[in-house]
Amino acid sequence: MSENNEQNLQEYGPEMEPVMGIGKWLITLLVMSIPCVNIIMLFVWGFGSENQTRANFCRAYLILMVISIVLMILFYVIFGAALAATMASMPTGM
């Protein structure tokens, strides 16, 4: 009975790809810490990697980078406008 279940699982179960080892994760994180190289490698690994785990990680990292950049731009615009309004309302000369 157990042999039959194993055969069914092998025939119809999802194909599992090998898990990324600690060494590959360390290399991935080391490359992510190098400026400019990290952005290039995010696109290379995110959209051209055979390893689905690394590809998903890189895509999620890219999404977080885009969200961070949008929030930073919004922050600068809001506080820049507030600073400009404050400077415009200040009296000039004494």
HELIX and SHEET records of a PDB file:
HELIX    1   1 SER A    2  TYR A   12  1                                  11    
HELIX    2   2 ILE A   22  MET A   32  1                                  11    
HELIX    3   3 VAL A   37  GLY A   48  1                                  12    
HELIX    4   4 GLN A   52  SER A   89  1                                  38    
END                                                                             
